[in-house]
């Protein structure tokens, strides 16, 4: 009875949800889904956790540092729970899937632990927690609510210029360092018609570019009965939507085939950019990682991409300090970087992760060696990135204007097809449009330009 009274009292006033997201773009997409679901339950979003009725924490455990950040935040939230016992704290994502009931035991102020396949159950679990004052760890083995999305034309939210859309989840690769198959499950692809329906709705609400998400988008289509694969999905999106740009992430090199490479030459809406993690340049280390390709295989695919699309931008992930990595192995990684000359790199130190096989590997690399190697690698890539950015000076690039720049002063910001950030003086009315920008200055992480005559593109 007391729980029902509390629920009636809450419904008589505005309810607020605070969402904090750690980790990858797929987590950001899931957090967006949560905001949309709870909007239908009467919640409004807030940037102030102290004013929230629900705090939703979407977690990442791919790397140890991200996991520690989650624990630190949860520790700080204890005082908010003490001040407001009716506050509901929800932990979702990979850390939730990994720890389950152990999170409830470690953090008594957490109310709901939500597994990676359970996002759709959140409204029901919140109602139950309010009515029964119950604490729950909910980690179903299969996706609850399927891939059902809560998109309707009468929803009051607006969509950003660039919006994420998940097309698949899970991974079947079982790289020896990776926790993803254990916390996200095996690969599940979303039906193409459902993806197209979501894209149609968000484009009508203002989205101009879509970012297709999956742990391995190249293997999209497994389990679907219609023979759909990723290249065919891209062609359908190109032909059947009003988008001006299509991007995707992330790709596994072993699954990058000629049909997909050909899309970069033929599809006008597909951005001239690919994120293609290579992780290491040593064949010995790649084999220990269970990556299913060699350095020569990777270089061959880069060559074929650049043959199909000479202006393509290439970014990647790379790791240093994998167990057993020698100085010779590390030098092979640097040599691959010098050969490919990536536009940008996301580089990390190896750390043991729960469930991953490499945690039991011998010959761990000392932390000080990892740190030195990472510093050397990042210095090499910083020089390459700056050199490639400087080559942009004098060129005119088509930029999709995303927003006003954080720098202010009448500056707008957007990205080129190759995924380079460009800032330039312009009007807010340009948001959502493609404009030609002549590049005038190059920096380590961005470009600066000025609006050019449209005929220059």
C-alpha positions in Angstrom: 0.0 0.0 0.0 2.8 2.4 0.9 4.5 1.7 -2.5 1.2 2.6 -4.3 1.0 5.9 -2.4 4.6 6.8 -3.4 3.8 6.0 -7.0 0.7 8.2 -7.0 2.7 11.0 -5.4 5.5 10.7 -8.0 3.0 10.8 -10.9 1.5 14.0 -9.6 4.7 15.8 -10.3 7.4 15.9 -13.1 9.8 13.0 -12.9 13.4 13.3 -14.0 16.0 10.8 -15.3 19.7 11.5 -15.3 21.6 9.3 -17.8 25.4 8.8 -17.6 27.1 6.7 -20.3 30.5 5.1 -20.3 32.3 3.6 -23.2 31.3 3.0 -26.8 28.8 4.4 -29.2 26.6 1.4 -28.8 26.2 2.3 -25.2 25.3 5.8 -26.2 22.6 4.4 -28.5 21.2 2.2 -25.7 21.1 5.3 -23.4 19.2 7.1 -26.1 16.7 4.2 -26.1 16.3 4.5 -22.3 15.6 8.2 -22.5 12.9 7.5 -25.2 11.3 4.7 -23.2 11.2 6.7 -20.0 9.8 9.7 -21.8 6.8 7.5 -22.5 6.6 6.8 -18.7 6.4 10.5 -18.0 10.1 11.2 -17.3 12.0 14.2 -18.5 15.8 14.2 -18.9 18.0 16.3 -16.6 21.7 17.1 -16.5 21.6 17.4 -12.7 21.8 14.0 -10.9 20.8 15.7 -7.6 17.4 16.5 -9.0 16.8 13.1 -10.6 14.2 10.5 -9.6 16.1 7.9 -11.6 19.9 7.7 -12.3 20.7 5.4 -15.1 24.4 4.4 -15.5 25.3 2.6 -18.7 28.6 0.9 -18.2 31.6 -0.4 -20.2 34.0 -3.1 -19.1 36.1 -3.6 -22.3 39.0 -2.0 -20.5 39.9 -2.0 -16.8 40.1 1.8 -16.5 36.5 2.2 -17.7 35.3 -0.3 -15.1 37.1 1.6 -12.3 35.4 4.8 -13.4 32.0 3.1 -13.0 32.9 2.0 -9.4 34.1 5.5 -8.5 30.9 7.1 -9.8 28.7 4.6 -7.9 30.6 5.4 -4.7 29.9 9.1 -5.1 26.2 8.5 -5.7 25.7 7.0 -2.3 25.3 10.4 -0.7 22.5 11.3 -3.1 20.7 8.1 -2.2 21.1 8.9 1.5 19.5 12.3 0.9 16.7 10.9 -1.2 15.8 7.3 -0.4 13.2 7.3 -3.1 15.9 7.8 -5.8 16.3 4.8 -8.0 19.8 4.0 -9.2 20.1 1.7 -12.2 23.3 0.1 -13.5 23.2 -1.3 -17.0 25.7 -2.4 -19.7 28.7 -4.6 -19.7 29.7 -4.2 -16.0 26.2 -5.0 -15.0 26.2 -8.2 -17.2 29.6 -9.2 -15.9 28.9 -8.8 -12.1 25.1 -9.1 -11.7 24.1 -9.7 -8.1 27.7 -8.9 -7.0 27.0 -5.2 -7.8 23.9 -5.2 -5.6 26.1 -6.7 -2.8 28.9 -4.2 -3.3 26.7 -1.1 -3.6 23.6 -1.4 -1.4 22.3 1.9 -2.7 21.9 0.4 -6.3 18.3 -0.6 -7.0 18.4 -2.3 -10.4 21.2 -4.1 -12.3 20.3 -4.5 -15.9 22.0 -6.9 -18.3 23.0 -6.0 -21.9 19.9 -7.9 -23.3 17.4 -6.3 -20.9 17.1 -2.6 -21.8 13.4 -3.1 -22.9 12.5 -4.3 -19.3 13.5 -1.1 -17.6 10.1 0.6 -17.3 8.6 -2.6 -15.9 11.4 -3.1 -13.4 11.2 0.6 -12.3 7.5 0.3 -11.6 8.2 -2.9 -9.6 11.0 -1.3 -7.6 8.8 1.6 -6.7 5.8 -0.5 -5.8 7.6 -3.2 -3.9 10.8 -1.4 -2.8 12.6 -4.3 -4.5 16.2 -4.6 -5.6 16.8 -6.6 -8.7 19.5 -8.0 -10.9 17.9 -8.9 -14.3 20.2 -10.6 -16.7 18.2 -12.6 -19.3 19.9 -14.9 -21.8 17.9 -13.5 -24.7 17.0 -10.0 -25.8 13.8 -8.9 -24.1 11.3 -7.0 -26.2 13.4 -8.2 -29.2 14.7 -5.2 -31.1 11.4 -3.4 -30.7 12.0 0.4 -30.8 9.7 3.0 -29.3 9.6 5.3 -32.3 6.5 7.2 -33.2 5.8 10.4 -35.1 4.2 12.0 -32.1 7.2 11.7 -29.8 8.3 15.1 -28.6 12.1 14.6 -28.9 14.2 15.9 -31.8 16.9 13.8 -33.5 20.4 15.1 -33.9 22.0 15.8 -37.3 24.1 12.7 -36.9 22.3 9.8 -35.2 23.4 6.2 -34.2 21.4 3.2 -35.2 22.3 -0.2 -34.0 22.1 -2.9 -36.7 23.5 -5.9 -34.7 24.8 -6.8 -31.3 27.2 -9.4 -30.0 30.4 -11.0 -31.4 31.4 -14.5 -32.5 35.1 -13.9 -32.8 36.4 -14.5 -29.3 39.6 -12.5 -29.5 41.6 -13.7 -26.6 41.8 -10.3 -24.9 38.1 -9.4 -25.3 35.2 -9.6 -22.9 32.5 -8.6 -25.5 31.2 -12.1 -26.5 30.8 -12.9 -22.8 28.9 -9.8 -21.8 27.1 -8.9 -25.2 26.5 -12.5 -26.3 26.7 -14.0 -29.8 26.0 -12.1 -32.9 22.3 -11.1 -33.5 21.4 -9.1 -36.6 18.4 -6.8 -36.7 15.9 -7.2 -39.6 16.7 -4.7 -42.5 13.1 -3.5 -42.7 13.2 -2.6 -39.0 16.4 -0.7 -39.5 15.0 1.2 -42.5 11.8 2.0 -40.5 13.9 3.7 -37.8 16.0 5.6 -40.3 12.9 6.9 -42.0 11.5 8.2 -38.7 14.7 9.9 -37.6 15.3 11.5 -41.0 11.9 13.1 -40.8 12.9 14.4 -37.4 16.1 16.1 -38.6 18.8 13.4 -38.9 21.0 13.8 -42.0 23.7 11.3 -41.3 23.3 7.9 -39.7 26.1 5.9 -37.9 25.4 2.2 -38.2 26.6 0.4 -35.1 27.7 -3.2 -34.3 30.5 -5.0 -32.6 31.3 -6.4 -36.1 29.1 -4.8 -38.8 30.9 -6.7 -41.5 29.2 -9.9 -40.4 25.7 -8.4 -40.4 23.0 -10.7 -41.7 23.8 -13.9 -39.7 20.6 -15.5 -38.6 18.4 -13.6 -41.0 16.3 -15.6 -43.4 16.3 -13.2 -46.3 20.0 -13.5 -47.3 20.7 -10.0 -46.4 24.3 -9.0 -45.7 26.0 -5.7 -44.8 26.7 -4.5 -48.3 23.2 -5.1 -49.4 21.9 -3.3 -46.3 24.0 -0.3 -47.3 22.6 -0.3 -50.8 19.0 -0.4 -49.4 19.7 2.5 -47.1 21.3 4.4 -50.0 18.4 3.8 -52.3 15.4 4.0 -49.9 16.2 6.8 -47.5 16.5 10.6 -47.5 19.9 10.6 -45.7 22.8 12.5 -47.1 25.5 10.4 -45.4 26.0 6.9 -44.1 28.8 5.8 -41.8 29.4 2.6 -39.9 31.6 1.1 -37.1 33.2 -1.2 -36.2 34.7 -3.5 -38.9 36.7 -6.7 -38.4 39.5 -7.0 -41.0 38.9 -10.7 -41.6 35.3 -10.0 -42.7 36.0 -7.1 -45.0 35.2 -8.5 -48.4 35.3 -7.2 -52.0 31.5 -6.6 -52.0 31.8 -4.2 -49.1 35.0 -2.6 -50.5 33.1 -1.9 -53.7 30.5 0.0 -51.8 33.0 2.8 -51.2 33.4 3.2 -54.9 29.7 3.0 -55.9 27.6 4.4 -53.1 27.4 8.2 -53.1 26.0 8.5 -49.6 28.6 6.2 -48.0 31.2 8.3 -46.2 34.8 7.9 -47.4 36.0 6.6 -44.1 36.4 3.3 -42.4 37.4 2.3 -38.9 39.4 -0.9 -39.3 41.1 -2.1 -36.0 44.4 -3.9 -36.6 45.4 -4.3 -32.9 49.0 -5.4 -33.6 51.5 -5.5 -36.5 53.2 -8.8 -35.4 51.8 -12.0 -36.9 52.9 -13.9 -33.8 50.9 -11.5 -31.5 47.9 -11.5 -34.0 47.8 -15.3 -33.8 47.8 -15.2 -30.0 45.0 -12.6 -30.1 43.0 -15.0 -32.3 42.5 -12.3 -34.9 42.4 -14.6 -38.0 44.5 -12.4 -40.3 48.2 -11.5 -40.7 49.8 -8.1 -41.1 50.1 -8.8 -44.8 46.4 -9.6 -45.0 45.6 -6.3 -43.3 47.9 -4.3 -45.6 46.3 -6.0 -48.7 42.8 -4.9 -47.6 44.0 -1.3 -47.0 45.5 -1.4 -50.5 42.2 -2.6 -52.0 40.2 0.0 -50.1 42.5 2.8 -51.4 42.3 1.4 -54.9 38.5 1.5 -54.8 38.4 4.9 -53.0 41.7 6.8 -53.2 40.5 9.5 -50.9 39.3 7.2 -48.1 40.1 8.1 -44.5 41.3 5.1 -42.3 41.3 5.0 -38.5 42.0 2.0 -36.3 42.5 0.5 -32.8 45.8 -0.7 -31.7 47.0 -2.3 -28.5 50.5 -2.3 -26.9 51.8 -4.7 -24.2 49.8 -7.8 -25.1 51.2 -10.8 -23.1 54.4 -12.0 -24.7 54.9 -8.9 -26.8 58.6 -8.4 -27.4 60.4 -5.3 -28.6 60.6 -6.9 -32.1 56.8 -7.4 -32.0 56.3 -3.8 -31.0 58.6 -2.5 -33.8 56.4 -4.5 -36.2 53.4 -2.6 -35.0 55.2 0.7 -35.5 56.2 -0.4 -39.0 52.6 -1.2 -40.0 51.6 2.3 -38.7 54.3 3.9 -40.9 53.2 1.9 -43.9 49.5 2.5 -43.6 49.7 6.1 -42.3 46.4 6.1 -40.6 44.4 9.3 -40.3 43.8 8.7 -36.6 44.5 5.9 -34.2 42.9 4.9 -30.9 45.7 3.3 -28.9 45.6 1.5 -25.5 47.6 -0.5 -23.1 46.6 -4.1 -22.7 44.9 -5.1 -19.4 43.5 -8.4 -18.2 39.8 -8.7 -18.5 37.4 -11.2 -16.8 36.5 -14.2 -18.9 39.1 -13.3 -21.6 41.6 -16.1 -22.3 44.6 -13.8 -22.3 44.3 -13.2 -18.6 45.8 -16.6 -18.1 48.6 -16.1 -20.6 52.2 -16.0 -19.1 54.9 -13.4 -20.0 53.0 -10.3 -18.9 54.6 -7.1 -20.1 55.6 -4.7 -17.2 53.5 -1.6 -16.9 56.4 0.7 -17.3 57.3 -1.0 -20.7 53.6 -0.7 -21.8 53.7 3.0 -20.9 56.9 3.6 -22.8 55.6 1.8 -25.9 52.3 3.6 -25.8 54.1 7.0 -25.6 56.3 6.1 -28.6 53.4 4.9 -30.7 51.2 7.9 -29.9 54.1 10.3 -30.8 54.5 8.6 -34.2 50.8 8.7 -35.0 50.5 12.3 -33.8 53.1 13.3 -36.3 51.4 11.4 -39.1 47.9 12.9 -38.2 49.3 16.4 -38.2 51.1 15.9 -41.5 47.9 14.5 -43.1 45.8 17.4 -41.7 48.3 19.9 -43.2 47.8 18.3 -46.6 44.2 19.4 -46.4 45.1 23.1 -46.3 44.0 24.7 -49.6 41.5 22.0 -50.4 37.7 22.5 -50.4 35.8 19.8 -48.6 32.1 19.2 -48.3 31.2 19.5 -44.6 28.0 18.3 -42.9 27.3 21.1 -40.3 26.5 19.4 -37.0 26.3 22.3 -34.5 27.7 25.5 -33.2 31.3 25.1 -32.1 32.1 24.9 -28.4 34.7 27.6 -29.1 31.8 30.1 -29.8 32.6 33.3 -31.6 30.2 32.5 -34.4 32.0 29.3 -35.3 30.2 26.2 -36.6 31.5 22.7 -36.6 31.1 19.6 -38.8 32.9 16.8 -40.4 34.2 15.9 -43.8 33.3 12.6 -45.5 36.7 11.4 -44.3 35.7 12.1 -40.7 37.9 15.2 -40.1 36.5 17.8 -37.8 36.3 21.3 -39.4 35.5 24.6 -37.7 34.5 27.7 -39.7 32.6 31.0 -39.3 29.0 30.6 -40.2 25.3 30.9 -39.2 23.4 28.4 -37.0 20.9 28.1 -39.9 23.5 26.0 -41.6 23.1 23.1 -39.1 22.0 20.0 -41.0 23.3 21.2 -44.4 26.2 20.2 -46.5 28.4 23.2 -47.3 31.8 23.6 -49.1 34.5 24.7 -46.8 38.0 25.8 -48.0 40.6 24.6 -45.4 42.9 27.3 -44.2 44.6 25.9 -41.1 45.5 22.5 -39.8 45.8 21.4 -36.1 46.5 18.1 -34.4 42.8 17.1 -34.0 40.9 19.5 -36.3 40.9 21.8 -39.3 39.8 25.4 -39.6 38.3 26.9 -42.8 36.0 29.3 -44.5 32.8 28.9 -46.5 33.6 28.6 -50.2 31.7 28.9 -53.4 29.6 25.8 -53.8 31.0 25.1 -57.3 34.4 24.3 -55.6 33.2 20.9 -54.3 
